[in-house]
Amino acid sequence: MNNSVGNTARLLWAGLRALLVLTVVCGVLYPLAVTGVAQGVFPHQANGSEISANGKVVGSELIGQRYDLPLEKGQETAAPDLKWFQPRPSNGLGTNSVNTQYKLILSGATNRSGDNKELIDWVRTAKAAVVKDNSVPGHPVSPSDVPADAVTSSGSGLDPAVSPAYAQLQVRRVAERNHLSVDRVEKLVEQHTDGRILGFVGEPRVNVLQLNIALKELVK
């Protein structure tokens, strides 16, 4: 009986020691080490890849934003502010209906198949809007010139970048709305076009927030 109690006590003490050691190592030391390395080697990325303008944080390189006019009475969806470069559609986003203490946007895809009628309608409507919004006198946009990312949302719905083709499609409209030359706006797009990561991963892209910050500086 005494041996049984003693063995049980030793096992419990061994388990408690293991719990304490693993708690310290995995719950304290490891997180501190990872955080320290991240802050020392990749501080910008570790802090959310924040983008600042005029001394204020205005967003992140990793999360897309909308550039819309104020919502008018009777409108369900705000109209885009066409003096700015516009991002990809974000049909996959949801709203927080569980914990209403916080106003959150939930990331997500549309989860529609390629032959889904609702998705097809979204794409047709988006394409018509892109053609209409970006056609300027003397330079109409052809539906065949509209790139895929202009009418489809990304898997997260929060893609911060557009393709160089979609950015280029918006150049004449942005130039006209801001009373700038097309050449100056084209140069701005070129300056903010990033190539493939490591030269072969992904596709060339243009971060819309960074481009619009530069555009705002240009029209001051």
C-alpha positions in Angstrom: 0.0 0.0 0.0 2.8 2.4 1.0 4.7 1.5 -2.2 1.6 2.2 -4.3 1.1 5.6 -2.7 4.7 6.4 -3.1 4.8 5.5 -6.8 1.7 7.5 -7.4 3.2 10.5 -5.6 6.5 10.2 -7.6 4.5 10.0 -10.9 2.4 13.0 -10.0 5.5 15.0 -9.0 7.3 14.0 -12.3 4.2 15.1 -14.3 4.0 18.4 -12.4 7.7 19.1 -13.1 7.3 18.3 -16.7 4.3 20.6 -16.9 6.2 23.4 -15.2 9.3 23.0 -17.4 7.3 22.8 -20.7 5.1 25.8 -19.6 8.3 27.9 -19.1 10.0 26.6 -22.2 7.0 26.6 -24.6 4.9 29.3 -23.0 7.6 31.8 -22.1 11.1 31.3 -23.4 10.1 30.2 -26.9 7.6 33.0 -27.6 10.1 35.5 -26.2 12.9 34.1 -28.5 10.7 34.1 -31.6 9.5 37.7 -30.8 13.0 38.9 -30.2 14.3 37.4 -33.4 11.4 38.8 -35.4 11.8 42.3 -33.9 15.6 42.2 -34.5 15.6 40.7 -38.0 12.2 41.6 -39.5 10.8 44.5 -37.4 8.6 45.9 -40.2 6.9 42.6 -40.9 6.7 41.6 -37.2 4.7 44.8 -36.5 2.1 44.2 -39.2 3.8 45.7 -42.3 2.3 49.1 -41.4 2.2 51.9 -44.0 2.6 55.4 -42.7 1.8 58.8 -44.3 2.4 62.2 -42.7 3.5 60.5 -39.5 0.2 58.4 -39.2 -0.3 54.7 -39.7 -2.8 54.5 -42.6 -2.9 50.8 -43.2 -0.9 47.7 -43.9 0.9 46.3 -46.9 -1.0 43.1 -46.4 -4.6 44.2 -46.2 -6.6 45.9 -49.0 -8.8 49.0 -48.5 -11.7 50.5 -50.2 -11.7 54.0 -51.7 -15.3 55.0 -51.8 -17.4 58.1 -51.6 -19.5 58.7 -48.4 -22.6 56.5 -48.3 -25.6 58.5 -49.4 -29.1 58.1 -48.0 -30.8 55.1 -49.5 -27.6 53.5 -50.8 -26.6 50.0 -49.6 -23.2 50.1 -51.2 -21.0 53.3 -51.5 -19.9 54.3 -54.9 -16.2 54.2 -55.7 -14.3 57.5 -55.5 -12.9 57.5 -59.0 -10.1 60.0 -58.4 -8.2 57.1 -56.7 -6.9 53.8 -58.0 -9.4 51.1 -57.1 -8.7 47.7 -55.6 -10.0 44.3 -56.5 -13.7 43.5 -55.7 -14.2 42.0 -52.2 -17.4 39.9 -52.6 -16.1 37.2 -50.2 -16.0 39.5 -47.1 -18.5 38.9 -44.4 -19.6 40.9 -41.4 -19.2 40.1 -37.7 -22.6 39.0 -36.4 -21.4 37.0 -33.4 -19.4 39.3 -31.1 -21.0 42.6 -31.9 -18.8 44.4 -29.3 -16.3 44.8 -32.1 -16.9 46.1 -35.6 -15.0 43.6 -37.7 -14.8 42.6 -41.3 -14.5 38.8 -41.8 -12.1 37.6 -44.5 -13.2 34.9 -46.9 -13.7 33.8 -50.4 -17.0 33.8 -52.4 -17.0 29.9 -52.5 -18.9 30.0 -55.8 -18.0 27.6 -58.6 -17.1 28.9 -62.1 -20.5 28.2 -63.5 -22.4 29.6 -60.5 -25.1 32.1 -61.7 -24.5 34.6 -58.9 -20.8 34.6 -59.5 -21.3 35.1 -63.3 -23.7 38.0 -62.5 -21.1 39.6 -60.2 -18.4 39.3 -62.9 -20.6 40.8 -65.6 -21.7 43.7 -63.4 -18.1 44.4 -62.3 -16.9 44.3 -65.9 -19.6 46.7 -67.0 -18.7 49.1 -64.1 -14.9 48.9 -64.9 -15.6 49.7 -68.6 -17.9 52.6 -67.7 -15.8 54.0 -65.0 -12.5 53.9 -66.8 -13.6 55.0 -70.3 -12.7 58.6 -70.9 -13.4 60.9 -73.9 -11.4 59.6 -76.8 -10.3 56.5 -75.0 -13.1 53.9 -74.5 -12.2 50.7 -72.6 -13.0 47.5 -74.4 -14.5 44.7 -72.3 -11.7 42.4 -73.7 -9.1 44.7 -72.1 -10.5 44.2 -68.5 -8.1 41.8 -66.6 -9.5 39.1 -64.4 -8.4 40.7 -61.1 -10.6 43.7 -61.9 -13.8 41.6 -61.7 -13.0 38.8 -59.2 -12.1 38.9 -55.6 -9.1 37.1 -54.1 -9.4 34.0 -51.8 -9.2 36.3 -48.7 -11.2 39.2 -50.1 -8.5 41.4 -48.7 -5.9 41.4 -51.5 -3.9 44.7 -51.2 -2.5 44.6 -54.7 -3.8 44.6 -58.3 -2.1 43.5 -61.4 -0.1 46.0 -63.4 -2.6 45.6 -66.2 -5.5 46.7 -64.0 -3.5 49.6 -62.6 -2.6 50.7 -66.2 -6.3 50.4 -67.2 -7.1 53.0 -64.5 -4.4 55.5 -65.5 -6.4 57.7 -67.9 -9.3 58.0 -65.5 -7.1 58.9 -62.5 -5.2 61.4 -64.6 -8.3 63.1 -65.8 -10.0 63.2 -62.4 -6.9 64.7 -60.8 -5.9 67.0 -63.6 -2.6 65.3 -64.2 -0.9 64.2 -67.4 -1.2 60.5 -68.4 2.6 60.3 -68.6 3.0 61.3 -64.9 0.4 58.8 -63.7 1.9 56.0 -65.9 5.3 56.7 -64.4 3.8 56.6 -60.9 2.4 53.1 -61.6 5.7 51.9 -63.0 7.5 53.2 -59.8 5.1 51.2 -57.6 5.1 48.0 -59.6 6.8 45.1 -57.8 8.2 42.2 -59.7 8.0 38.5 -58.8 9.3 37.5 -55.4 12.9 36.2 -55.8 12.4 36.7 -59.5 10.1 33.7 -60.0 7.5 33.4 -57.2 4.0 34.9 -57.9 3.1 37.6 -60.4 4.1 41.3 -60.7 1.8 43.5 -58.6 0.9 47.0 -57.6 0.1 47.8 -53.9 -3.0 50.1 -54.2 -2.6 51.8 -50.9 1.0 52.8 -51.5 0.1 53.9 -55.0 -2.7 56.1 -53.8 -0.5 57.6 -51.1 2.0 58.6 -53.8 -0.8 59.9 -55.9 -2.0 62.1 -53.1 1.5 63.6 -52.7 1.5 64.2 -56.5 -1.7 66.2 -56.5 -0.9 68.4 -53.5 
